[in-house]
Amino acid sequence: MSMLTLIAQAETTSPSRLDRLLPVLVVLVLIPLVPLITQIVRRIWMAGLKRVPLRLERTTRRVDTLLSFIRSVAYCTLIMLLLLFAIHAIWPKFDPLAATGALSIVALILTGMFKDLVVDVVKGLDILLGGHYDLGDYVEVAGASGHVIDFQLKYTKLRTSSGEEVVLNNAKCVPSKRFPHGWVTNHISVPLKSGDQEVAARESLDLAAAELDQHVEAVQDCPTYEGMLPVPTTGGVVLRYAVNVLPGANWVLDDIYLPLIKRTLEFAKIPLAGEISYFYMNDVETFRKLFNRKLTEQEIESWLEIGKE
């Protein structure tokens, strides 16, 4: 066989440089298209969900969380393909398909070396499939609390109430406490000596509520009036207000709002019939047991004593 024949066969069997570069170019085009594709998928998905009687807000968060996770997986996959095709373009003898077996062995070795990374990915799947939390939820994880603003293959990013962004490995985010609405509702009881001063007290307390909402970031909404409870034995009334604050921010009530109510009523010369109290709905597990009548009398008394401190 002549030398020219061998060269001709080599040219026909080995891919040209352009053929080797084509997969690299395709992957480079796909990488910036990932956000666009996910947005198109989201619009189609949400358009279909609107026709189904579901909790749209909760479903939207689940969809956003799932797409965020899929987007991170797509980025990792495309970067791996880009690396393989780039090596093949530079070194023609390198076969990306034949290299998958060797890469699997390398992956097993790396799994032992980078076990923390593997645990983060597994926990990320657990968070996603178990519905621990979604994008937009207010959560408390690993000693940090804030709104979930990003969820990736390896990490979860939170924005705290002070505006700080905190990045936590997914392994640290299980277990977690989730507050879907992002706040805890508290019910304030304001006892007045005389029912005749109800209107004047409400006008003064509305001003105090507006002041609290303007100056305290941890307050999610302006405190609202819920209703009035008469006290026939004394002729007084109890005004009930609801205020939403960030989870764990009971200092807003103890250090700011309750003293503000007292000062406001003293300035308006409206006497109180007793101490202002509030019902703080933060210990979810305790209240679940309480409403299901699973607490013993000793546990209830112990819990009440803690609430008085």
N, C-alpha and C positions, 0 to 999 in steps of 0.2 A: 504494500500500500504506500503510495507516494506521500510526501510531506504535505503537498497541497490538499490532498484528500483528508488528512488528519486535521488540518487547520479548518477546513470547511465543516467537518463533523463537529469540532469543538465550538465553532461559531453557532451551529444550529442547535446544539444541546445546551450550552450555557446562555443564560439570559443576558440581554444587553444592559448597559448602564442605565438607560432610560427605563427599562422594565423593572430594574431593581429600585430605582428612585420613585416609581409610581406609587407603591404602597406607603412610602414615607410621606409623600405629598397628600395622599388620601387621608391619612391619620392626622396630619397637620391641619387639614381643612375641617375634619370632624371635631377636633378639640374645641375651637371657638363656637361650633354649632351646638354643643351640648346644652348651654343655657337656653338657646332659642328653641330647641326640640322639647326640652322639659316644660317650657312655658306653653307651647302649643298643646302638649299632652295635658297639661293642667287645665287649659281652657276647655278642651274637649271633655275631659273628665268631669269638671264642675258643671258644664252644660247638661250632661247626662244626670248628675246627681240632683240638680234643681227640680227634676221631674219626679223625684222619689221623696216621699214624706219622711225625711231624716232631720236630725238636728244639724242644720246647715253649718253653723259656726264650728261645732265640734268636728264635723266631717271635713270642713275646709282645712282645719289644723292637721288632721290626720293625713290628708292628701299632700299638704305642703311638707310634712315631716318625711313621708315616704319618698317623695320626689327629691328632697334634699339628700337623703341617704343614697338613692339610686344615682344621683348626679355625681356624688363622690366616688361610688363604685365605677361609674363610667370613666371618670377622669383617671383613676388608677389603672384600669384596663387599657385605655388608649395610650397612656404613658409607657406601659410595659410593651405594647405592640410597637410603638414608635422606637423604643430602644432596640428591639429585635430586628425590625426592618432596617434601621440605620446601620446596625452591625453587618447585616446582609448586603447592604448597598456598598459598604466599604470593603468587606471581605466576602467575595462571591461564593467561596466554598462553604460559608456558614449557612446552614439550612434552618430557618426558624421553626419549621414543623418538626424536624428531627431533633431540635434542641429542647422540645417540650419535656421529653423524658428526663434529660439531664437537669432541666430546670425544676422538675418535681422533686428530684433528690436534693437539689440545692435548697428548695423551699422547706423540705423537712429539716435540713440542717439549720436554716435560718429560724425555723419555728422554735428550736431549742435555744438559739442565741437571743432571739427577740420575742421571748414569750409574753412580755408585757404588751407588745403590739398585737399579738394574737388574742390575748385576753380582752383588750379594748375592742377589737372587732367583734368578738363573740358577745360581749356585753352590749355592744351597739345593736346587734341583731336581737338580743333579748329585750332591750328597751323598745325597739321598733315593733317587734311582733307581740310583745306583752302589753303594749300601750301604756308604758309607765308615764310618759309625758309627750307632749307635742310642741311644735313651734308655736310660740305665743303664750304658752302656759307659764304661770309663776310657780317655781319649784324651789325646794330646799334640799340641796345635795352637798355632801362632803363639807358641811359647815358654811357653805355659801348659799345665798338665796337671790333670786332674780328671775327675769323673764328669759325664756329660751329663745335666742335669736338665730342660732345656727346649730344644725345637727349633722355630723359627718360620720364617716366610717370609723374614725378613731376618737373623736372628741365631741364634746358639747360646749357651746359657748353661751354664757349668760350675760345679761346686762342688769346690774344691781340697781337698787333704788337711788344710789348716788350717781348713776350714769357710768360706772366703771364696768368694763367688759372683762369677764373672767372665763378662761378656757380650762376645762377639766377633762381629763381622760374618761372615756366611757366606763372604765372599770370602777372609777370612784363615784359614779352617778347611780349606783344600785346598792342599797335601796334609796328611794327618794320619796319626798312628800310633795304632792301636787295640789296646787290651788288653781283650778281651771279658770276662775274669774279674776285671779290675781289679787284678791283681797279677802279679808275676814270681816264679817258683819258683827257689830257690837250694838247692843240695845241699852241705852242710857235711861235711867229712871231718876227724875227730878221731883222730889216731894215738896209741895207748896202748902203753907199753913192755911191759906184762904183760897177757895175756889173763885172768888171775885177777881182775883188778880191773874187769872189764867191768860187773858188776852194780852195784858201788859207784859207778862213773863214771856209769852211766845214771841212778841215783837223784839224784846231784848235778846232772847236766845237765838233768833234768826240772825241778828247782827253778829253775835258771837260765833255762830256756825260759819258765816261768810268770812269772818276774820281767820278762823282756823283753816278753812279751805285755801285761802290765799297765801298763808305764811308757812304751812307745814306740808312738805313734799310727800310724806308718808300717807297723807289722807287722800283717798282715791276719789271721793265725791263729797260734795257739801253735805254735812249732816242734815237729815230730813226729819220732820215731825211725823210720828207714827200714830199718836192718839192720846187720849186723856182717860185716866182711871180715877173715878171719884172715891173719896174715903168718907163714907157717911158718918162714922163715929166722931170724926174731928172737924168735918166740914171742909177739909182740904182736898187737894187733887194731886195726882201723880202724872207728870208729863213724860211721855216716852219718845225718845229720839233714836234714830239709827245712824251710825257712822261707820263707813267702810275704811279700814286701814290695811296696810301691808301686813302679811303674817309675821307675828313676833313683835309687832310695833305697839304693844300695849302701853309703852312709855308715852305715847301720844295722849292716851286717856288719863293716865295717872299724873303725868307731869305738866300737861298743857291744857287739855280740854276741860277736865273737871275743875281745876283751879280757875280757868277762864269763866266757866259758868257761875262759880261762886262770886267772883269779882263783879261780873255783869249784874247779877241779881242784887248784890249789896249796893252797887252804884244806883240801881233803879229802886232801891228801898223795898225790895220784895223778899220777905222772910221765908226761909226754908223750914220745913217741918222735920227734917232729919238729914242724914248724910246722903249725898248723891252716890248711886251705885250703878254698876254696869254688868252686863252678862257678856262674857268674852268667849265667842265661839271659835276657839283655836285648837283645843285638845279634842281632835276628831274621834279618836278611838274611845276616849272616856265617854263622850256623849253618845256614841253608838251603843256602848254597853248600857248606859243610863236609860236610853229610850227603849232598848230591848229588855230592860229589867234584869240585867245580868250582874249588876253591882250588889254586893252585900251591904247591909246597914253600916258596918264598920268602914267600908270603902267610901260610901256616900258621906259619912260624917268626916272622914279624913279629907276628902276632896273639898267639902264645904269649909273646913278649917284653913286649908291652903288658900281658898278663894278670899278669905277674910284678911289674910296677911298683906 
